[in-house]
Amino acid sequence: MSTRTIKLDMISRVEGEGGLTLKVKDGVLTELKLHIFESPRFFEGILRGRRLEEAPDITSRICGICPVAYQISSASAMENALGIELPPVLLDLRRLILYGEWIESHMLHVHLLHAPDFLRYSDAIAMAKEHPKEVQRGLGLKQLGNRIVSVVGGREVHPVNIRVGGFYSYPSEPSMRELRADLAHAIDECESVVRWVSSFEFPDDETPAEFVAIRGRGAYPLLGGEIESSNGTSIPISGFDSEFEEDQLEHSTAMHSHRRNGDSYLVGPLARFHLSRGVLTPRAQALARECLPGGAIRNPYRSIVVRAIETLVALEGSLQIVESYEPTGAPNVGYRARAGVGFGCSEAPRGFCWHRYGITADGLIESARIVPPTSQNLAQIEVDLFAFASARLELPDEELKTECERAVRNHDPCISCSVHFLNMRIERS
Amino acid sequence: MKPRLLPKLAVWKFASCDGCQLSLLNCEDELLAVTSAVEIAYFPEASSNRGAGPFDISLVEGSITTPDERDRIQAVRRRSKVLVAIGACACSGGIQALRNFGSDVELARSVYPNPELLSILETSTPISDHVTVDLELRGCPVSKVQLIEALQALLDGRKPTFENCSVCEECKRGGTTCLLVSKRMPCLGPVTVAGCGALCPAFGRGCYGCFGPKESPNMDAMTSSLRNVGLSDADIVRMFRGINANTPAMANAAKDVR
């Protein structure tokens, strides 16, 4: 009997830190663990006893990559608890800043983290030497995403303008006007990015996952009160707890989410695209038909194309909001504190981010529960990796490590949210 | 011709949100210039290349919260010529240092069903509590301008120039009317070090101190001003116990409120 242990100590080009261990017994993969060694930071505990107004600024610190989604999910949960609704102009600004985060995060992942895998470089710096035009174009789009976040939110990482009830201030009209011409040009540039990434070679791989995302109701999913699944069901966000649960595992400071019956599922670009491909804008629709023909996209390698198409969706959506921008009324809705429970949900670049808070009559947070996108995907990533690695055990350890690392990166895990990631080890026996 | 040897840059992550190292990747205009001036020798978030060191410049993000991190920072220091702490977590312990003021067991229990599976220290502490730090870049997140200035200065072999005045002076220069005086809005600007460009007041909200206290802040006067605009003692304590709760100035002021 022979045992082979293959360990990848740290998976690179992912946000946050984690590793992977594979145990192989007599040529059969017996165990696969995705380790998350991000230090726990206990956000849900820290939030207790704080003012409800503090939740957007505190929860944004969970993740420097998608702080906007945390701010919007927490603010909407509070608004839900307080029984207030935002007028369309403020909801549009929430969409705009979230689009900005999608553009920044997707272009970062596509160009700096993911594309080097397909073109076989160790990083974008090496890639930039031979593909300077593409890297510059990607950085330009990424920068525009950051500019949107800054115009609406004040700064790129941990913006300061989002508050419970709306915004502290309206973004200035000249700064919004300046975005217009750049957005129109960026939409053309982004089309070229979609065609560039769709020309890559995609290894065979398929995830059988159930796809879950916010229900878009005629629009591409972003904000909303319902969650829908590829199994045809749809639930209000307040029903998330009764359908899904989280487990703590010894090898991970990230909790693993799954359905109450134990089944894993996938959130993020593949899920959103699967559920909402029918409501893409005509330009994105035509490009999707050209670059992602066929029905469901289940090959995680192709997620790079989906991210590029989602970037186009976000750029077009941003342009529409910027063009119709007319600040009217106060930048925020007033409220009086009252005891209650509130739910909030928004689509972060990696999938939806779900929040639930209990509030006291004095406006203090009594309980907090936050389910980040990556903790929802970890269980499914393990399932997918198990099948992926099982089919490639004949590879020498180093090659197998490289391939598994790529397979993990397909999912763009963001593991800083060690409210709740990757070293890789393969044990062969 | 002999190839020029570029200084080796490493980026390390401890307990943090990734936002400060992302700020480096957010310097889109300067990114390719930076990468031609240094060799990125260790930056797992951005590259699969992992050098063993030694490194000329180490940027350290995050605070020390686990026994493993406590050991790891020593190894980073040994392999680094210059060690720069970047961001509030690395400089003060960060928002996760709020656990220093409550029971961590209780906190862990409130978040994880089986806290015994976690290996954690009782406190979240800045890098300088553990090793010699050559330069600190404050802020949550760090300012890109300060980050580029620090790298430029280190490459030039000079001391970086940062302002050490308060956010108040940045408000004056930016033409923002004082929110504390004119709108009676709670604001930590008077005791917070400049660096953000007085961003929050420009958006019509009080400063919440993400760059941390300036040198010798008058915390007593700050407490009085916050009382004057109607904040309760409990709310003042909450304001001091924010992103930089673990700095001596904020920790002591919070204690003195009661």
Chai-1 contact restraints between the chains, C-beta under 6 A:
chainA,res_idxA,chainB,res_idxB,connection_type,confidence,min_distance_angstrom,max_distance_angstrom,comment,restraint_id
A,M10,B,P44,contact,1.0,0.0,6.0,A-B,restraint_1
A,S12,B,P44,contact,1.0,0.0,6.0,A-B,restraint_2
A,S12,B,S48,contact,1.0,0.0,6.0,A-B,restraint_3
A,E15,B,D18,contact,1.0,0.0,6.0,A-B,restraint_4
A,S39,B,A15,contact,1.0,0.0,6.0,A-B,restraint_5
A,S39,B,T65,contact,1.0,0.0,6.0,A-B,restraint_6
A,S39,B,T66,contact,1.0,0.0,6.0,A-B,restraint_7
A,P40,B,L118,contact,1.0,0.0,6.0,A-B,restraint_8
A,R41,B,A15,contact,1.0,0.0,6.0,A-B,restraint_9
A,R41,B,Q96,contact,1.0,0.0,6.0,A-B,restraint_10
A,F42,B,R99,contact,1.0,0.0,6.0,A-B,restraint_11
A,F42,B,L107,contact,1.0,0.0,6.0,A-B,restraint_12
A,F42,B,V111,contact,1.0,0.0,6.0,A-B,restraint_13
A,E44,B,V111,contact,1.0,0.0,6.0,A-B,restraint_14
A,G45,B,L107,contact,1.0,0.0,6.0,A-B,restraint_15
A,G45,B,S110,contact,1.0,0.0,6.0,A-B,restraint_16
A,G45,B,V111,contact,1.0,0.0,6.0,A-B,restraint_17
A,I46,B,L98,contact,1.0,0.0,6.0,A-B,restraint_18
A,R61,B,C17,contact,1.0,0.0,6.0,A-B,restraint_19
A,R61,B,I95,contact,1.0,0.0,6.0,A-B,restraint_20
A,C63,B,C17,contact,1.0,0.0,6.0,A-B,restraint_21
A,G64,B,C17,contact,1.0,0.0,6.0,A-B,restraint_22
A,G64,B,D18,contact,1.0,0.0,6.0,A-B,restraint_23
A,G64,B,G19,contact,1.0,0.0,6.0,A-B,restraint_24
A,G64,B,L22,contact,1.0,0.0,6.0,A-B,restraint_25
A,I65,B,D18,contact,1.0,0.0,6.0,A-B,restraint_26
A,S122,B,S47,contact,1.0,0.0,6.0,A-B,restraint_27
A,S122,B,S48,contact,1.0,0.0,6.0,A-B,restraint_28
A,S122,B,N49,contact,1.0,0.0,6.0,A-B,restraint_29
A,D123,B,A46,contact,1.0,0.0,6.0,A-B,restraint_30
A,D123,B,S47,contact,1.0,0.0,6.0,A-B,restraint_31
A,I125,B,T35,contact,1.0,0.0,6.0,A-B,restraint_32
A,L139,B,E28,contact,1.0,0.0,6.0,A-B,restraint_33
A,Q143,B,E28,contact,1.0,0.0,6.0,A-B,restraint_34
A,N146,B,N26,contact,1.0,0.0,6.0,A-B,restraint_35
A,G154,B,L199,contact,1.0,0.0,6.0,A-B,restraint_36
A,G154,B,F203,contact,1.0,0.0,6.0,A-B,restraint_37
A,E156,B,N26,contact,1.0,0.0,6.0,A-B,restraint_38
A,V157,B,G19,contact,1.0,0.0,6.0,A-B,restraint_39
A,V157,B,L22,contact,1.0,0.0,6.0,A-B,restraint_40
A,V157,B,S23,contact,1.0,0.0,6.0,A-B,restraint_41
A,V157,B,P141,contact,1.0,0.0,6.0,A-B,restraint_42
A,H158,B,P141,contact,1.0,0.0,6.0,A-B,restraint_43
A,V160,B,L199,contact,1.0,0.0,6.0,A-B,restraint_44
A,V160,B,C200,contact,1.0,0.0,6.0,A-B,restraint_45
A,V160,B,F203,contact,1.0,0.0,6.0,A-B,restraint_46
A,N161,B,F203,contact,1.0,0.0,6.0,A-B,restraint_47
A,Y168,B,F203,contact,1.0,0.0,6.0,A-B,restraint_48
A,Y168,B,G204,contact,1.0,0.0,6.0,A-B,restraint_49
A,Y168,B,R205,contact,1.0,0.0,6.0,A-B,restraint_50
A,S169,B,F203,contact,1.0,0.0,6.0,A-B,restraint_51
A,S169,B,G204,contact,1.0,0.0,6.0,A-B,restraint_52
A,Q248,B,Y112,contact,1.0,0.0,6.0,A-B,restraint_53
A,Q248,B,P113,contact,1.0,0.0,6.0,A-B,restraint_54
A,Q248,B,N114,contact,1.0,0.0,6.0,A-B,restraint_55
A,E250,B,L117,contact,1.0,0.0,6.0,A-B,restraint_56
A,S416,B,C17,contact,1.0,0.0,6.0,A-B,restraint_57
A,S416,B,D18,contact,1.0,0.0,6.0,A-B,restraint_58
